[in-house]
Amino acid sequence: MAVRAVRGAVQIAANDREEILAGTAELVTEVMTRNELSTDDVISVIFTTTGDLTAEFPALAARQLGFQEVPLLCSAEISVPGAMPRVVRLMMHVETDKPRSSVQHVYLRGAAALRVDIAQ
């Protein structure tokens, strides 16, 4: 087994608790599905949000999906002029047999524009 990092992001429609939870849940679910992971494979997850998302912690969405024993951390993204607003990002550390080239990074909704080179 190797340790791999999986990246992802989703743009949220509004600074609203339910919007943040729904968008984050969609992102986490897509990362897990596309990489054929279970919570037992996940070592930890770091979430960041842009400064305009303050209504809820994204990690709560992961907890609601069953990430009870996985260390989760929320942090603020640095404020860069002109950066895309209302974005939740994640970096998920996992144990997997997949080679690095087979890891599926997930960019959803408007956040697909952040990484057009790898967004599906």
C-alpha positions as CSV (number, residue, x, y, z in Angstrom):
1,M,0.0,0.0,0.0
2,A,1.1,3.5,-0.8
3,V,0.0,6.8,0.7
4,R,-1.4,9.1,-1.9
5,A,-2.9,12.6,-1.8
6,V,-6.2,13.3,-3.6
7,R,-7.1,16.9,-4.4
8,G,-10.5,18.3,-5.1
9,A,-12.6,21.5,-5.0
10,V,-16.2,22.6,-5.4
11,Q,-17.6,26.1,-5.8
12,I,-20.5,26.7,-3.5
13,A,-23.5,28.8,-4.6
14,A,-23.8,30.9,-1.5
15,N,-22.4,31.4,2.0
16,D,-25.2,29.2,3.5
17,R,-24.8,26.4,5.9
18,E,-26.8,23.9,3.9
19,E,-25.1,24.9,0.6
20,I,-21.6,24.3,2.2
21,L,-22.7,21.0,3.6
22,A,-24.3,19.8,0.4
23,G,-21.4,20.9,-1.8
24,T,-18.8,19.4,0.5
25,A,-20.7,16.1,0.7
26,E,-20.9,16.0,-3.1
27,L,-17.2,16.6,-3.4
28,V,-16.2,14.0,-0.7
29,T,-18.6,11.4,-2.2
30,E,-17.2,12.0,-5.7
31,V,-13.6,11.7,-4.5
32,M,-14.4,8.4,-2.7
33,T,-16.4,7.0,-5.6
34,R,-14.0,7.8,-8.4
35,N,-11.0,6.5,-6.4
36,E,-12.9,3.4,-5.2
37,L,-12.2,4.2,-1.5
38,S,-13.8,3.4,1.8
39,T,-13.4,5.4,5.0
40,D,-11.0,2.8,6.2
41,D,-8.6,3.8,3.3
42,V,-8.6,7.5,4.4
43,I,-5.8,8.6,6.7
44,S,-6.8,12.3,7.0
45,V,-8.6,15.2,5.2
46,I,-7.6,18.8,5.1
47,F,-10.4,21.2,4.0
48,T,-9.9,24.8,3.1
49,T,-12.5,27.5,2.3
50,T,-12.2,30.9,0.7
51,G,-12.7,33.7,3.2
52,D,-16.3,34.3,2.0
53,L,-17.5,30.9,3.3
54,T,-18.1,31.2,7.0
55,A,-21.5,29.6,7.6
56,E,-20.3,26.1,8.5
57,F,-17.2,23.9,8.8
58,P,-16.9,21.7,5.7
59,A,-15.6,18.8,7.9
60,L,-19.1,18.5,9.3
61,A,-20.3,17.2,5.9
62,A,-17.6,14.4,6.1
63,R,-18.6,13.5,9.6
64,Q,-22.2,13.2,8.4
65,L,-21.0,10.8,5.7
66,G,-19.4,8.5,8.2
67,F,-15.8,9.9,8.6
68,Q,-16.1,9.4,12.4
69,E,-12.6,8.0,13.0
70,V,-10.8,10.0,10.3
71,P,-8.8,13.1,11.4
72,L,-10.3,16.2,9.7
73,L,-9.0,19.8,9.6
74,C,-10.5,23.0,8.3
75,S,-8.5,26.0,7.4
76,A,-8.8,29.3,5.5
77,E,-7.5,29.6,2.0
78,I,-5.1,32.5,1.4
79,S,-6.8,35.6,0.0
80,V,-5.4,36.2,-3.4
81,P,-6.9,39.2,-5.4
82,G,-9.0,37.9,-8.3
83,A,-9.3,34.3,-6.9
84,M,-12.4,32.3,-7.5
85,P,-15.0,33.0,-4.7
86,R,-16.9,30.5,-2.5
87,V,-14.6,27.5,-3.0
88,V,-14.2,24.5,-0.7
89,R,-11.0,22.6,-1.4
90,L,-9.8,19.3,0.0
91,M,-6.6,17.3,0.2
92,M,-7.4,13.7,1.2
93,H,-4.5,11.4,2.2
94,V,-5.3,7.8,1.5
95,E,-3.8,4.3,1.5
96,T,-4.2,2.7,-2.0
97,D,-2.6,0.3,-4.4
98,K,-3.2,2.7,-7.2
99,P,-0.2,4.3,-8.9
100,R,-0.1,8.1,-8.6
101,S,-1.0,8.4,-12.2
102,S,-4.3,6.6,-11.6
103,V,-5.5,8.9,-8.7
104,Q,-8.7,10.8,-9.8
105,H,-8.6,14.4,-8.6
106,V,-12.1,15.9,-8.5
107,Y,-13.1,19.5,-9.4
108,L,-16.8,20.2,-9.5
109,R,-19.2,22.9,-10.5
110,G,-17.4,26.2,-11.2
111,A,-14.2,24.9,-9.5
112,A,-13.6,22.8,-12.6
113,A,-12.1,26.0,-14.1
114,L,-9.3,25.8,-11.5
115,R,-7.8,22.8,-13.0
116,V,-9.0,22.4,-16.6
117,D,-6.0,20.1,-17.1
118,I,-7.4,17.4,-14.8
119,A,-11.1,18.3,-14.1
120,Q,-13.6,15.6,-15.3
